[in-house]
């Protein structure tokens, strides 16, 4: 509860009798819009330009018998010679048919970083069908497809969506509503992010600003990324990759062979009844609703032989399942207790069940290059399986009331109690209330008549207390499997089975004012938030057999003044 939530509202059907059909297709193009501001004066090198650049470790047989060649001098840093078009031995100077290497102009290449990017395109097609009998029964069916080809080669996704909604009165007291959404998203390659050789941005960032993107492209598509060139760590004997060494990489190889596929299905929606009890008590309704989110995903990750960190290849399959259901009721009253006193009040309850499952099989080596299957493992090497199961249940009861007096003064009261399965029975129940009050000053003092420029002025004061539980498997210690057959490892964290829920207490006082028919707005707030009993892992001396201990500790206070000024011409 302390972390908030997101509510997604989807379209329902039409209210006018008849059937409506809408068909639409769009095409959107995208390009990378901003680039780092690179310096263009100095090239590869780490010696401040004291020695001339030379990509290769040369010998006379590579340069037509010449002996006046310089030693190899190259760096991924750009602290080298100034670009002046001087002739230097560069990667692009090799003739791959004759094996000879010539000097070429030492110049800044404009596409050394940007040349791999292309124009992305997204195709969107949709069909919406809606119908109504004009008497409260509405239905809607929507079919959508988004197909994306991203700004990097061999990346993108295909997303298909089916949405269905239906609402209808069962009788004059009961109304039924349901909405269901299904999404399927597939991708042959979702590019990785991070600081590692297997990410495209890393490869580009550590490229050479005097090496055109064509060199990377030709190296991959002409088959030059091979063991002979890769193992020539000093670019000797006329063999080398664009980035020499056994830790080498190629951004095109990352995009076309180091693939990360995904096939994900999601279903979410709700079904519920609303009972109008006005015949018993005017303004009273009773809602029953059940919501479900279900996700199933199959991922693969593959790396070919000669990949940095995975010389003999790598393959992983992962199946993920997530489910969350919420079943709740709400008894609500919305009416007037007198001519001047209004009341909106309700009591409700919720049962939340969340489950997560994952199954993973990983191969740290491949037997046959280019074959990505969990059985393709060398003799004596075993696949590494792992799995996880988690379940969490929270039962809740809550109530709220909003009193309004003369449409000028308002008082809001709420109270909620949660019971969480992730906490011990002694602490799994936690209660959190709130209270807030507001006064519409413009109505109390009739400011719109006295000062026509004032559209609205409201002062508010609030106090709230919010509880928060923890995740599954946080109370007990668990052994882990070791690399030795039949062996187990001790946990690194000493847990606390009596851990208490976190608590967040906050108050705020503020002023919200609108002027000139709401064209100008001013919002001022003074707030103070205190978080206590945080569930954290703190470092301990490893001599006790663990590196961390889980405790309730600390207090974080966040306070300040917020000022917002808005305007509309």
Secondary structure, 3 states (H helix, E strand, C coil): CCCCCCCCCCCCCCCCCEEEEEEEEEEEEECCCCCCCCCCCECCECCCCCCCCECCCCCHHHCCCCCCCCCCECCCCECCCECCCCEEEEEEEECCCCCCEEEEECCCCCCCCCCCECCEEEEEEEEEEEEECCCCCEEEEEEEEEEEECCECCCEEEEEEEEEEEEEECCCCEEEEEEEEEEEEEECCCCCCCCCCCCHHHHHHCCCCCCCHHHHHHHHHCCCCCHHHHCCCCCCCCCCCCCCCCCCCCHHHHHHCCCEEEEEEEEEEEEEEEEECCCCCCCEEEEEEEEEEEEEEEEEEEECCCECCECCCEEEEEEEEEEEEEEEEEEEEEEECCCCEEEEEEEEEEEEEEEEEEEEEEECCCCCCCCCCCCCCCCCCCCEEEEEEEEEEEEEEEEEEEEEECCCEEEEEEEEEEEECCCCCCCCEEEEEEEEEEEEHHHHCCHHHHCCCEEEEEEEEEEEEEEECCCCCCCCCCCEECCCCCCEECCCEECCCCCCCEEEEEEEEEEEEEECCCCEEEEEEEEEEEEEEEEEEEECCHHHCCCEEEEEEEEEEEEEEEEEEEECC
